[in-house]
Amino acid sequence: MAMLLGKKVGITQIYDSKGKLVPATVIQAGPCSVMQVKNAEKDGYTAVQLGYEDCRAGRATRPQIGHSAKANLTPKKFVREMRLEGKTDFEPGQSLDVSVFNEVKRVDITGTSKGKGYAGVMKRHHFGGFPGSHGTERMHRHSGSIASYASDRGHGGNLKKGKRMAGHLGYDKVTSKNHDVISIDTENNLIVVKGSVPGPAGGYVVVKKSQKN
């Protein structure tokens, strides 16, 4: 299983073998602790649950403390589960580091995009807006008409689901795929990948072996 939890450190630039300057992202992947191992006989499916970064006891709830104690671990700030096919050799309390990616060439990275608050349709959906002249008054960045009784005949005059309107922009779960692995630092648990990664510096990410390649 080539999967780790980690934290985005930041973005930098690195010269490749051809001397071309390419953007790169540094991620601190692991060490992760195995919080729980699920099997088909008891839980109905096979999975492994990983935890990253210790949480202070005062910040953890009693269920979190009890769940971690079963594996003789302290509560973790970031916990995720990954389903597996067939039986697994992982055991609760086991530690995983960035060396699991030593033979991996490409990875998929899942993170939470930057939240940008409440945004209008021009910023959120790239609408063109109204004309700048020809009688337009205080409507330049509006969305225009949003519904009519003829727009969804047979279903009433309500708005259709998925209508593009102003609203909350960002802070979504985003998966960026097929990042080339540039280098791995096993001593500091760092992995450097090509390109940008969703989320701000310091944001939690899930790093997996690429599924397409």
Salt bridges, closest charged atoms under 4 A:
GLU53 OE2 - LYS7 NZ 3.12
ASP54 OD1 - LYS76 NZ 2.37
GLU81 OE1 - LYS38 NZ 3.07
GLU137 OE2 - ARG138 NH1 2.81
ASP180 OD1 - ARG106 NE 3.06
